[in-house]
Amino acid sequence: MRKKERADAVIEALEKLYPDAICSLTYQKPYELLIATRLSAQCTDARVNVVTKVLFSRFPSLEALSQADVSEIEEIIRPCGLFRTKARDIKNLSAMLLNEYNGVVPDTLEELTKLPGVGRKTANLILGDVYGKPAVVTDTHCIRISGRLGLTDGEKDPYKVEMALKKILPPEKSSDLCHRFVLFGREYCKAQGARCPECPLKEICKNPVK
């Protein structure tokens, strides 16, 4: 089975398994998703959702965040880890959105990655979820599962995985597939303790965990 055929089979199977491809981060406004994704680095989405509820209640606008005392942001987001760097990025990206983008989150990867603390993974999530554009979000689930299923050749570098998947995924399906990888990775294709015997994709999988 060629990689494009394997990709089509994976997409079809995961669409049946998880009809709703939803982002697990909670947000109301585009900039809130941007900040939540920044906080999710080396932190669980569940914990981020608890923290952002407090953060966005205390600072309900970009203006409030841009004017906030960094130490107060740090105290709120401390449970997410790397809180000093993340707090500085949150304050600075809020100010940059106001000063350079009139408070509107940009809709291109080039502009998004100019924002403090925003890399390709975060930018692609915004492009897919906020703007409905083709995007491949290469988080740890995507990298791990793509390699196990044989959609990539086991690359670990996020950029290489993104480029490899873009060659074989239908653009209109790519963003939703990445959300489904998260759901599938949490339920079956776990980093530790993968449930291979029960896996609904075991007939497609190229590299089951031994």
PyMOL commands that place a pseudoatom at each C-alpha (Angstrom):
pseudoatom trace, name=CA, resn=MET, resi=1, chain=A, elem=C, hetatm=0, pos=[0.000, 0.000, 0.000]
pseudoatom trace, name=CA, resn=ARG, resi=2, chain=A, elem=C, hetatm=0, pos=[1.461, 3.354, -1.028]
pseudoatom trace, name=CA, resn=LYS, resi=3, chain=A, elem=C, hetatm=0, pos=[1.556, 6.183, 1.482]
pseudoatom trace, name=CA, resn=LYS, resi=4, chain=A, elem=C, hetatm=0, pos=[-1.252, 8.151, -0.170]
pseudoatom trace, name=CA, resn=GLU, resi=5, chain=A, elem=C, hetatm=0, pos=[-3.473, 5.069, -0.172]
pseudoatom trace, name=CA, resn=ARG, resi=6, chain=A, elem=C, hetatm=0, pos=[-2.543, 4.375, 3.445]
pseudoatom trace, name=CA, resn=ALA, resi=7, chain=A, elem=C, hetatm=0, pos=[-3.327, 8.004, 4.334]
pseudoatom trace, name=CA, resn=ASP, resi=8, chain=A, elem=C, hetatm=0, pos=[-6.770, 7.748, 2.710]
pseudoatom trace, name=CA, resn=ALA, resi=9, chain=A, elem=C, hetatm=0, pos=[-7.479, 4.553, 4.650]
pseudoatom trace, name=CA, resn=VAL, resi=10, chain=A, elem=C, hetatm=0, pos=[-6.367, 6.157, 7.935]
pseudoatom trace, name=CA, resn=ILE, resi=11, chain=A, elem=C, hetatm=0, pos=[-8.504, 9.241, 7.310]
pseudoatom trace, name=CA, resn=GLU, resi=12, chain=A, elem=C, hetatm=0, pos=[-11.575, 7.143, 6.525]
pseudoatom trace, name=CA, resn=ALA, resi=13, chain=A, elem=C, hetatm=0, pos=[-11.121, 4.961, 9.616]
pseudoatom trace, name=CA, resn=LEU, resi=14, chain=A, elem=C, hetatm=0, pos=[-10.546, 7.882, 11.990]
pseudoatom trace, name=CA, resn=GLU, resi=15, chain=A, elem=C, hetatm=0, pos=[-13.482, 9.853, 10.574]
pseudoatom trace, name=CA, resn=LYS, resi=16, chain=A, elem=C, hetatm=0, pos=[-15.733, 6.908, 11.495]
pseudoatom trace, name=CA, resn=LEU, resi=17, chain=A, elem=C, hetatm=0, pos=[-14.112, 6.520, 14.900]
pseudoatom trace, name=CA, resn=TYR, resi=18, chain=A, elem=C, hetatm=0, pos=[-14.160, 10.241, 15.767]
pseudoatom trace, name=CA, resn=PRO, resi=19, chain=A, elem=C, hetatm=0, pos=[-16.836, 12.040, 13.701]
pseudoatom trace, name=CA, resn=ASP, resi=20, chain=A, elem=C, hetatm=0, pos=[-16.254, 15.292, 15.580]
pseudoatom trace, name=CA, resn=ALA, resi=21, chain=A, elem=C, hetatm=0, pos=[-12.720, 16.524, 15.063]
pseudoatom trace, name=CA, resn=ILE, resi=22, chain=A, elem=C, hetatm=0, pos=[-12.592, 19.077, 17.843]
pseudoatom trace, name=CA, resn=CYS, resi=23, chain=A, elem=C, hetatm=0, pos=[-9.692, 20.981, 19.332]
pseudoatom trace, name=CA, resn=SER, resi=24, chain=A, elem=C, hetatm=0, pos=[-9.244, 19.957, 22.957]
pseudoatom trace, name=CA, resn=LEU, resi=25, chain=A, elem=C, hetatm=0, pos=[-8.239, 23.480, 23.992]
pseudoatom trace, name=CA, resn=THR, resi=26, chain=A, elem=C, hetatm=0, pos=[-11.078, 25.697, 25.206]
pseudoatom trace, name=CA, resn=TYR, resi=27, chain=A, elem=C, hetatm=0, pos=[-11.329, 29.197, 23.746]
pseudoatom trace, name=CA, resn=GLN, resi=28, chain=A, elem=C, hetatm=0, pos=[-13.837, 31.865, 22.722]
pseudoatom trace, name=CA, resn=LYS, resi=29, chain=A, elem=C, hetatm=0, pos=[-11.669, 34.236, 20.680]
pseudoatom trace, name=CA, resn=PRO, resi=30, chain=A, elem=C, hetatm=0, pos=[-8.859, 33.550, 18.186]
pseudoatom trace, name=CA, resn=TYR, resi=31, chain=A, elem=C, hetatm=0, pos=[-6.198, 35.151, 20.367]
pseudoatom trace, name=CA, resn=GLU, resi=32, chain=A, elem=C, hetatm=0, pos=[-7.286, 32.920, 23.266]
pseudoatom trace, name=CA, resn=LEU, resi=33, chain=A, elem=C, hetatm=0, pos=[-6.496, 29.832, 21.176]
pseudoatom trace, name=CA, resn=LEU, resi=34, chain=A, elem=C, hetatm=0, pos=[-3.135, 31.360, 20.295]
pseudoatom trace, name=CA, resn=ILE, resi=35, chain=A, elem=C, hetatm=0, pos=[-2.300, 31.851, 23.976]
pseudoatom trace, name=CA, resn=ALA, resi=36, chain=A, elem=C, hetatm=0, pos=[-3.715, 28.470, 25.032]
pseudoatom trace, name=CA, resn=THR, resi=37, chain=A, elem=C, hetatm=0, pos=[-1.551, 26.740, 22.443]
pseudoatom trace, name=CA, resn=ARG, resi=38, chain=A, elem=C, hetatm=0, pos=[1.524, 28.621, 23.670]
pseudoatom trace, name=CA, resn=LEU, resi=39, chain=A, elem=C, hetatm=0, pos=[0.723, 27.422, 27.198]
pseudoatom trace, name=CA, resn=SER, resi=40, chain=A, elem=C, hetatm=0, pos=[0.300, 23.823, 26.026]
pseudoatom trace, name=CA, resn=ALA, resi=41, chain=A, elem=C, hetatm=0, pos=[4.021, 23.365, 25.360]
pseudoatom trace, name=CA, resn=GLN, resi=42, chain=A, elem=C, hetatm=0, pos=[5.133, 20.607, 27.758]
pseudoatom trace, name=CA, resn=CYS, resi=43, chain=A, elem=C, hetatm=0, pos=[1.741, 20.733, 29.478]
pseudoatom trace, name=CA, resn=THR, resi=44, chain=A, elem=C, hetatm=0, pos=[-1.525, 18.823, 29.135]
pseudoatom trace, name=CA, resn=ASP, resi=45, chain=A, elem=C, hetatm=0, pos=[-4.487, 20.439, 27.395]
pseudoatom trace, name=CA, resn=ALA, resi=46, chain=A, elem=C, hetatm=0, pos=[-6.653, 19.633, 30.422]
pseudoatom trace, name=CA, resn=ARG, resi=47, chain=A, elem=C, hetatm=0, pos=[-4.395, 21.676, 32.700]
pseudoatom trace, name=CA, resn=VAL, resi=48, chain=A, elem=C, hetatm=0, pos=[-4.184, 24.509, 30.164]
pseudoatom trace, name=CA, resn=ASN, resi=49, chain=A, elem=C, hetatm=0, pos=[-7.988, 24.713, 30.069]
pseudoatom trace, name=CA, resn=VAL, resi=50, chain=A, elem=C, hetatm=0, pos=[-8.096, 25.139, 33.851]
pseudoatom trace, name=CA, resn=VAL, resi=51, chain=A, elem=C, hetatm=0, pos=[-5.425, 27.847, 33.755]
pseudoatom trace, name=CA, resn=THR, resi=52, chain=A, elem=C, hetatm=0, pos=[-6.848, 29.824, 30.813]
pseudoatom trace, name=CA, resn=LYS, resi=53, chain=A, elem=C, hetatm=0, pos=[-10.246, 30.001, 32.499]
pseudoatom trace, name=CA, resn=VAL, resi=54, chain=A, elem=C, hetatm=0, pos=[-8.591, 31.957, 35.297]
pseudoatom trace, name=CA, resn=LEU, resi=55, chain=A, elem=C, hetatm=0, pos=[-6.267, 33.926, 33.009]
pseudoatom trace, name=CA, resn=PHE, resi=56, chain=A, elem=C, hetatm=0, pos=[-8.961, 35.163, 30.623]
pseudoatom trace, name=CA, resn=SER, resi=57, chain=A, elem=C, hetatm=0, pos=[-11.288, 35.962, 33.492]
pseudoatom trace, name=CA, resn=ARG, resi=58, chain=A, elem=C, hetatm=0, pos=[-8.623, 38.117, 35.143]
pseudoatom trace, name=CA, resn=PHE, resi=59, chain=A, elem=C, hetatm=0, pos=[-7.471, 39.670, 31.827]
pseudoatom trace, name=CA, resn=PRO, resi=60, chain=A, elem=C, hetatm=0, pos=[-10.499, 39.628, 29.485]
pseudoatom trace, name=CA, resn=SER, resi=61, chain=A, elem=C, hetatm=0, pos=[-8.943, 41.465, 26.524]
pseudoatom trace, name=CA, resn=LEU, resi=62, chain=A, elem=C, hetatm=0, pos=[-5.713, 41.913, 24.594]
pseudoatom trace, name=CA, resn=GLU, resi=63, chain=A, elem=C, hetatm=0, pos=[-5.454, 45.377, 26.091]
pseudoatom trace, name=CA, resn=ALA, resi=64, chain=A, elem=C, hetatm=0, pos=[-5.628, 43.957, 29.606]
pseudoatom trace, name=CA, resn=LEU, resi=65, chain=A, elem=C, hetatm=0, pos=[-3.042, 41.279, 28.831]
pseudoatom trace, name=CA, resn=SER, resi=66, chain=A, elem=C, hetatm=0, pos=[-0.660, 43.732, 27.174]
pseudoatom trace, name=CA, resn=GLN, resi=67, chain=A, elem=C, hetatm=0, pos=[-0.805, 46.026, 30.221]
pseudoatom trace, name=CA, resn=ALA, resi=68, chain=A, elem=C, hetatm=0, pos=[-0.653, 43.257, 32.823]
pseudoatom trace, name=CA, resn=ASP, resi=69, chain=A, elem=C, hetatm=0, pos=[2.157, 42.889, 35.298]
pseudoatom trace, name=CA, resn=VAL, resi=70, chain=A, elem=C, hetatm=0, pos=[4.216, 39.923, 34.068]
pseudoatom trace, name=CA, resn=SER, resi=71, chain=A, elem=C, hetatm=0, pos=[4.503, 38.583, 37.613]
pseudoatom trace, name=CA, resn=GLU, resi=72, chain=A, elem=C, hetatm=0, pos=[0.722, 38.324, 37.868]
pseudoatom trace, name=CA, resn=ILE, resi=73, chain=A, elem=C, hetatm=0, pos=[0.524, 36.387, 34.600]
pseudoatom trace, name=CA, resn=GLU, resi=74, chain=A, elem=C, hetatm=0, pos=[3.344, 34.158, 35.865]
pseudoatom trace, name=CA, resn=GLU, resi=75, chain=A, elem=C, hetatm=0, pos=[1.471, 33.360, 39.057]
pseudoatom trace, name=CA, resn=ILE, resi=76, chain=A, elem=C, hetatm=0, pos=[-1.674, 32.324, 37.151]
pseudoatom trace, name=CA, resn=ILE, resi=77, chain=A, elem=C, hetatm=0, pos=[0.077, 30.188, 34.542]
pseudoatom trace, name=CA, resn=ARG, resi=78, chain=A, elem=C, hetatm=0, pos=[2.668, 28.644, 36.892]
pseudoatom trace, name=CA, resn=PRO, resi=79, chain=A, elem=C, hetatm=0, pos=[0.992, 25.170, 36.763]
pseudoatom trace, name=CA, resn=CYS, resi=80, chain=A, elem=C, hetatm=0, pos=[1.698, 25.017, 33.004]
pseudoatom trace, name=CA, resn=GLY, resi=81, chain=A, elem=C, hetatm=0, pos=[5.479, 25.013, 33.467]
pseudoatom trace, name=CA, resn=LEU, resi=82, chain=A, elem=C, hetatm=0, pos=[8.043, 27.291, 31.808]
pseudoatom trace, name=CA, resn=PHE, resi=83, chain=A, elem=C, hetatm=0, pos=[5.839, 30.016, 33.233]
pseudoatom trace, name=CA, resn=ARG, resi=84, chain=A, elem=C, hetatm=0, pos=[8.336, 32.889, 33.098]
pseudoatom trace, name=CA, resn=THR, resi=85, chain=A, elem=C, hetatm=0, pos=[9.022, 32.512, 29.379]
pseudoatom trace, name=CA, resn=LYS, resi=86, chain=A, elem=C, hetatm=0, pos=[5.364, 31.871, 28.592]
pseudoatom trace, name=CA, resn=ALA, resi=87, chain=A, elem=C, hetatm=0, pos=[4.200, 34.884, 30.627]
pseudoatom trace, name=CA, resn=ARG, resi=88, chain=A, elem=C, hetatm=0, pos=[6.609, 37.176, 28.797]
pseudoatom trace, name=CA, resn=ASP, resi=89, chain=A, elem=C, hetatm=0, pos=[5.460, 35.805, 25.435]
pseudoatom trace, name=CA, resn=ILE, resi=90, chain=A, elem=C, hetatm=0, pos=[1.778, 36.266, 26.336]
pseudoatom trace, name=CA, resn=LYS, resi=91, chain=A, elem=C, hetatm=0, pos=[2.278, 39.892, 27.310]
pseudoatom trace, name=CA, resn=ASN, resi=92, chain=A, elem=C, hetatm=0, pos=[4.457, 40.676, 24.282]
pseudoatom trace, name=CA, resn=LEU, resi=93, chain=A, elem=C, hetatm=0, pos=[2.320, 38.904, 21.686]
pseudoatom trace, name=CA, resn=SER, resi=94, chain=A, elem=C, hetatm=0, pos=[-0.773, 40.672, 23.049]
pseudoatom trace, name=CA, resn=ALA, resi=95, chain=A, elem=C, hetatm=0, pos=[0.954, 44.023, 22.600]
pseudoatom trace, name=CA, resn=MET, resi=96, chain=A, elem=C, hetatm=0, pos=[2.190, 43.070, 19.127]
pseudoatom trace, name=CA, resn=LEU, resi=97, chain=A, elem=C, hetatm=0, pos=[-1.300, 41.993, 18.016]
pseudoatom trace, name=CA, resn=LEU, resi=98, chain=A, elem=C, hetatm=0, pos=[-2.656, 45.369, 19.128]
pseudoatom trace, name=CA, resn=ASN, resi=99, chain=A, elem=C, hetatm=0, pos=[0.168, 47.508, 17.759]
pseudoatom trace, name=CA, resn=GLU, resi=100, chain=A, elem=C, hetatm=0, pos=[0.881, 45.773, 14.461]
pseudoatom trace, name=CA, resn=TYR, resi=101, chain=A, elem=C, hetatm=0, pos=[-2.304, 43.852, 13.589]
pseudoatom trace, name=CA, resn=ASN, resi=102, chain=A, elem=C, hetatm=0, pos=[-5.090, 46.042, 15.025]
pseudoatom trace, name=CA, resn=GLY, resi=103, chain=A, elem=C, hetatm=0, pos=[-5.954, 43.287, 17.473]
pseudoatom trace, name=CA, resn=VAL, resi=104, chain=A, elem=C, hetatm=0, pos=[-6.611, 40.720, 14.739]
pseudoatom trace, name=CA, resn=VAL, resi=105, chain=A, elem=C, hetatm=0, pos=[-4.778, 37.395, 14.757]
pseudoatom trace, name=CA, resn=PRO, resi=106, chain=A, elem=C, hetatm=0, pos=[-2.961, 37.083, 11.380]
pseudoatom trace, name=CA, resn=ASP, resi=107, chain=A, elem=C, hetatm=0, pos=[-4.068, 34.460, 8.867]
pseudoatom trace, name=CA, resn=THR, resi=108, chain=A, elem=C, hetatm=0, pos=[-0.722, 33.485, 7.323]
pseudoatom trace, name=CA, resn=LEU, resi=109, chain=A, elem=C, hetatm=0, pos=[2.019, 31.289, 8.688]
pseudoatom trace, name=CA, resn=GLU, resi=110, chain=A, elem=C, hetatm=0, pos=[4.621, 33.950, 7.901]
pseudoatom trace, name=CA, resn=GLU, resi=111, chain=A, elem=C, hetatm=0, pos=[2.881, 36.615, 9.996]
pseudoatom trace, name=CA, resn=LEU, resi=112, chain=A, elem=C, hetatm=0, pos=[1.860, 34.267, 12.803]
pseudoatom trace, name=CA, resn=THR, resi=113, chain=A, elem=C, hetatm=0, pos=[5.412, 33.060, 13.353]
pseudoatom trace, name=CA, resn=LYS, resi=114, chain=A, elem=C, hetatm=0, pos=[6.565, 36.656, 13.831]
pseudoatom trace, name=CA, resn=LEU, resi=115, chain=A, elem=C, hetatm=0, pos=[4.630, 36.709, 17.109]
pseudoatom trace, name=CA, resn=PRO, resi=116, chain=A, elem=C, hetatm=0, pos=[6.642, 36.004, 20.295]
pseudoatom trace, name=CA, resn=GLY, resi=117, chain=A, elem=C, hetatm=0, pos=[6.666, 32.320, 21.196]
pseudoatom trace, name=CA, resn=VAL, resi=118, chain=A, elem=C, hetatm=0, pos=[4.672, 31.239, 18.124]
pseudoatom trace, name=CA, resn=GLY, resi=119, chain=A, elem=C, hetatm=0, pos=[6.180, 28.436, 16.047]
pseudoatom trace, name=CA, resn=ARG, resi=120, chain=A, elem=C, hetatm=0, pos=[4.879, 26.437, 13.106]
pseudoatom trace, name=CA, resn=LYS, resi=121, chain=A, elem=C, hetatm=0, pos=[2.800, 24.076, 15.258]
pseudoatom trace, name=CA, resn=THR, resi=122, chain=A, elem=C, hetatm=0, pos=[0.867, 26.906, 16.893]
pseudoatom trace, name=CA, resn=ALA, resi=123, chain=A, elem=C, hetatm=0, pos=[0.579, 28.818, 13.612]
pseudoatom trace, name=CA, resn=ASN, resi=124, chain=A, elem=C, hetatm=0, pos=[-0.818, 25.789, 11.793]
pseudoatom trace, name=CA, resn=LEU, resi=125, chain=A, elem=C, hetatm=0, pos=[-3.384, 25.199, 14.528]
pseudoatom trace, name=CA, resn=ILE, resi=126, chain=A, elem=C, hetatm=0, pos=[-4.615, 28.782, 14.136]
pseudoatom trace, name=CA, resn=LEU, resi=127, chain=A, elem=C, hetatm=0, pos=[-4.720, 28.491, 10.338]
pseudoatom trace, name=CA, resn=GLY, resi=128, chain=A, elem=C, hetatm=0, pos=[-6.747, 25.292, 10.492]
pseudoatom trace, name=CA, resn=ASP, resi=129, chain=A, elem=C, hetatm=0, pos=[-9.102, 26.000, 13.397]
pseudoatom trace, name=CA, resn=VAL, resi=130, chain=A, elem=C, hetatm=0, pos=[-9.655, 29.733, 13.097]
pseudoatom trace, name=CA, resn=TYR, resi=131, chain=A, elem=C, hetatm=0, pos=[-9.342, 30.295, 9.364]
pseudoatom trace, name=CA, resn=GLY, resi=132, chain=A, elem=C, hetatm=0, pos=[-10.257, 26.880, 7.934]
pseudoatom trace, name=CA, resn=LYS, resi=133, chain=A, elem=C, hetatm=0, pos=[-7.082, 26.708, 5.867]
pseudoatom trace, name=CA, resn=PRO, resi=134, chain=A, elem=C, hetatm=0, pos=[-5.151, 23.514, 5.076]
pseudoatom trace, name=CA, resn=ALA, resi=135, chain=A, elem=C, hetatm=0, pos=[-2.734, 22.888, 7.947]
pseudoatom trace, name=CA, resn=VAL, resi=136, chain=A, elem=C, hetatm=0, pos=[-0.713, 20.092, 9.505]
pseudoatom trace, name=CA, resn=VAL, resi=137, chain=A, elem=C, hetatm=0, pos=[-0.181, 20.400, 13.257]
pseudoatom trace, name=CA, resn=THR, resi=138, chain=A, elem=C, hetatm=0, pos=[2.804, 18.229, 14.091]
pseudoatom trace, name=CA, resn=ASP, resi=139, chain=A, elem=C, hetatm=0, pos=[2.433, 17.737, 17.821]
pseudoatom trace, name=CA, resn=THR, resi=140, chain=A, elem=C, hetatm=0, pos=[3.755, 14.668, 19.638]
pseudoatom trace, name=CA, resn=HIS, resi=141, chain=A, elem=C, hetatm=0, pos=[0.656, 12.596, 18.792]
pseudoatom trace, name=CA, resn=CYS, resi=142, chain=A, elem=C, hetatm=0, pos=[0.905, 13.406, 15.090]
pseudoatom trace, name=CA, resn=ILE, resi=143, chain=A, elem=C, hetatm=0, pos=[4.628, 12.607, 14.938]
pseudoatom trace, name=CA, resn=ARG, resi=144, chain=A, elem=C, hetatm=0, pos=[4.307, 9.330, 16.843]
pseudoatom trace, name=CA, resn=ILE, resi=145, chain=A, elem=C, hetatm=0, pos=[1.193, 8.023, 15.096]
pseudoatom trace, name=CA, resn=SER, resi=146, chain=A, elem=C, hetatm=0, pos=[2.279, 9.008, 11.585]
pseudoatom trace, name=CA, resn=GLY, resi=147, chain=A, elem=C, hetatm=0, pos=[5.460, 7.005, 12.055]
pseudoatom trace, name=CA, resn=ARG, resi=148, chain=A, elem=C, hetatm=0, pos=[3.716, 3.958, 13.509]
pseudoatom trace, name=CA, resn=LEU, resi=149, chain=A, elem=C, hetatm=0, pos=[1.049, 3.871, 10.823]
pseudoatom trace, name=CA, resn=GLY, resi=150, chain=A, elem=C, hetatm=0, pos=[3.638, 4.214, 8.057]
pseudoatom trace, name=CA, resn=LEU, resi=151, chain=A, elem=C, hetatm=0, pos=[2.572, 7.632, 6.808]
pseudoatom trace, name=CA, resn=THR, resi=152, chain=A, elem=C, hetatm=0, pos=[6.103, 8.861, 7.446]
pseudoatom trace, name=CA, resn=ASP, resi=153, chain=A, elem=C, hetatm=0, pos=[9.416, 7.044, 7.676]
pseudoatom trace, name=CA, resn=GLY, resi=154, chain=A, elem=C, hetatm=0, pos=[9.721, 7.588, 11.386]
pseudoatom trace, name=CA, resn=GLU, resi=155, chain=A, elem=C, hetatm=0, pos=[10.983, 11.165, 11.220]
pseudoatom trace, name=CA, resn=LYS, resi=156, chain=A, elem=C, hetatm=0, pos=[10.961, 12.896, 14.594]
pseudoatom trace, name=CA, resn=ASP, resi=157, chain=A, elem=C, hetatm=0, pos=[11.617, 16.450, 13.431]
pseudoatom trace, name=CA, resn=PRO, resi=158, chain=A, elem=C, hetatm=0, pos=[8.274, 18.352, 13.387]
pseudoatom trace, name=CA, resn=TYR, resi=159, chain=A, elem=C, hetatm=0, pos=[9.104, 20.271, 10.211]
pseudoatom trace, name=CA, resn=LYS, resi=160, chain=A, elem=C, hetatm=0, pos=[10.111, 17.109, 8.307]
pseudoatom trace, name=CA, resn=VAL, resi=161, chain=A, elem=C, hetatm=0, pos=[6.931, 15.341, 9.444]
pseudoatom trace, name=CA, resn=GLU, resi=162, chain=A, elem=C, hetatm=0, pos=[4.822, 18.334, 8.388]
pseudoatom trace, name=CA, resn=MET, resi=163, chain=A, elem=C, hetatm=0, pos=[6.390, 18.398, 4.919]
pseudoatom trace, name=CA, resn=ALA, resi=164, chain=A, elem=C, hetatm=0, pos=[6.079, 14.610, 4.506]
pseudoatom trace, name=CA, resn=LEU, resi=165, chain=A, elem=C, hetatm=0, pos=[2.383, 14.644, 5.464]
pseudoatom trace, name=CA, resn=LYS, resi=166, chain=A, elem=C, hetatm=0, pos=[1.606, 17.581, 3.188]
pseudoatom trace, name=CA, resn=LYS, resi=167, chain=A, elem=C, hetatm=0, pos=[2.718, 15.424, 0.251]
pseudoatom trace, name=CA, resn=ILE, resi=168, chain=A, elem=C, hetatm=0, pos=[0.193, 12.673, 0.971]
pseudoatom trace, name=CA, resn=LEU, resi=169, chain=A, elem=C, hetatm=0, pos=[-2.770, 14.227, 2.805]
pseudoatom trace, name=CA, resn=PRO, resi=170, chain=A, elem=C, hetatm=0, pos=[-5.727, 15.845, 1.012]
pseudoatom trace, name=CA, resn=PRO, resi=171, chain=A, elem=C, hetatm=0, pos=[-5.359, 19.524, 2.074]
pseudoatom trace, name=CA, resn=GLU, resi=172, chain=A, elem=C, hetatm=0, pos=[-8.994, 19.816, 3.126]
pseudoatom trace, name=CA, resn=LYS, resi=173, chain=A, elem=C, hetatm=0, pos=[-8.632, 16.817, 5.478]
pseudoatom trace, name=CA, resn=SER, resi=174, chain=A, elem=C, hetatm=0, pos=[-5.270, 17.603, 7.074]
pseudoatom trace, name=CA, resn=SER, resi=175, chain=A, elem=C, hetatm=0, pos=[-6.299, 19.865, 9.954]
pseudoatom trace, name=CA, resn=ASP, resi=176, chain=A, elem=C, hetatm=0, pos=[-9.117, 17.605, 11.153]
pseudoatom trace, name=CA, resn=LEU, resi=177, chain=A, elem=C, hetatm=0, pos=[-6.889, 14.537, 10.869]
pseudoatom trace, name=CA, resn=CYS, resi=178, chain=A, elem=C, hetatm=0, pos=[-4.431, 16.105, 13.301]
pseudoatom trace, name=CA, resn=HIS, resi=179, chain=A, elem=C, hetatm=0, pos=[-7.234, 16.591, 15.850]
pseudoatom trace, name=CA, resn=ARG, resi=180, chain=A, elem=C, hetatm=0, pos=[-8.258, 12.972, 15.341]
pseudoatom trace, name=CA, resn=PHE, resi=181, chain=A, elem=C, hetatm=0, pos=[-4.655, 11.866, 15.887]
pseudoatom trace, name=CA, resn=VAL, resi=182, chain=A, elem=C, hetatm=0, pos=[-4.821, 13.478, 19.345]
pseudoatom trace, name=CA, resn=LEU, resi=183, chain=A, elem=C, hetatm=0, pos=[-8.031, 11.602, 20.192]
pseudoatom trace, name=CA, resn=PHE, resi=184, chain=A, elem=C, hetatm=0, pos=[-6.682, 8.347, 18.761]
pseudoatom trace, name=CA, resn=GLY, resi=185, chain=A, elem=C, hetatm=0, pos=[-3.344, 8.810, 20.546]
pseudoatom trace, name=CA, resn=ARG, resi=186, chain=A, elem=C, hetatm=0, pos=[-5.045, 9.266, 23.892]
pseudoatom trace, name=CA, resn=GLU, resi=187, chain=A, elem=C, hetatm=0, pos=[-7.357, 6.282, 23.477]
pseudoatom trace, name=CA, resn=TYR, resi=188, chain=A, elem=C, hetatm=0, pos=[-5.340, 3.689, 21.536]
pseudoatom trace, name=CA, resn=CYS, resi=189, chain=A, elem=C, hetatm=0, pos=[-1.958, 4.681, 20.119]
pseudoatom trace, name=CA, resn=LYS, resi=190, chain=A, elem=C, hetatm=0, pos=[-0.404, 5.865, 23.363]
pseudoatom trace, name=CA, resn=ALA, resi=191, chain=A, elem=C, hetatm=0, pos=[3.256, 6.704, 23.771]
pseudoatom trace, name=CA, resn=GLN, resi=192, chain=A, elem=C, hetatm=0, pos=[3.387, 4.091, 26.536]
pseudoatom trace, name=CA, resn=GLY, resi=193, chain=A, elem=C, hetatm=0, pos=[1.005, 1.153, 26.724]
pseudoatom trace, name=CA, resn=ALA, resi=194, chain=A, elem=C, hetatm=0, pos=[-0.374, 1.270, 23.182]
pseudoatom trace, name=CA, resn=ARG, resi=195, chain=A, elem=C, hetatm=0, pos=[-3.519, -0.855, 22.834]
pseudoatom trace, name=CA, resn=CYS, resi=196, chain=A, elem=C, hetatm=0, pos=[-2.461, -2.578, 19.613]
pseudoatom trace, name=CA, resn=PRO, resi=197, chain=A, elem=C, hetatm=0, pos=[-4.554, -5.798, 19.970]
pseudoatom trace, name=CA, resn=GLU, resi=198, chain=A, elem=C, hetatm=0, pos=[-7.761, -3.730, 20.312]
pseudoatom trace, name=CA, resn=CYS, resi=199, chain=A, elem=C, hetatm=0, pos=[-6.800, -1.021, 17.828]
pseudoatom trace, name=CA, resn=PRO, resi=200, chain=A, elem=C, hetatm=0, pos=[-9.366, -0.354, 15.073]
pseudoatom trace, name=CA, resn=LEU, resi=201, chain=A, elem=C, hetatm=0, pos=[-6.485, 0.538, 12.734]
pseudoatom trace, name=CA, resn=LYS, resi=202, chain=A, elem=C, hetatm=0, pos=[-4.426, -2.595, 13.341]
pseudoatom trace, name=CA, resn=GLU, resi=203, chain=A, elem=C, hetatm=0, pos=[-5.019, -3.887, 9.784]
pseudoatom trace, name=CA, resn=ILE, resi=204, chain=A, elem=C, hetatm=0, pos=[-3.648, -0.631, 8.375]
pseudoatom trace, name=CA, resn=CYS, resi=205, chain=A, elem=C, hetatm=0, pos=[-0.779, -0.121, 10.821]
pseudoatom trace, name=CA, resn=LYS, resi=206, chain=A, elem=C, hetatm=0, pos=[2.688, -0.705, 9.455]
pseudoatom trace, name=CA, resn=ASN, resi=207, chain=A, elem=C, hetatm=0, pos=[4.694, -0.565, 12.686]
pseudoatom trace, name=CA, resn=PRO, resi=208, chain=A, elem=C, hetatm=0, pos=[2.677, -1.909, 15.639]
pseudoatom trace, name=CA, resn=VAL, resi=209, chain=A, elem=C, hetatm=0, pos=[4.306, -1.616, 19.032]
pseudoatom trace, name=CA, resn=LYS, resi=210, chain=A, elem=C, hetatm=0, pos=[5.960, -4.889, 19.971]
for i in range(1, 210): cmd.bond("trace and resi %d" % i, "trace and resi %d" % (i + 1))
show_as sticks, trace
zoom trace
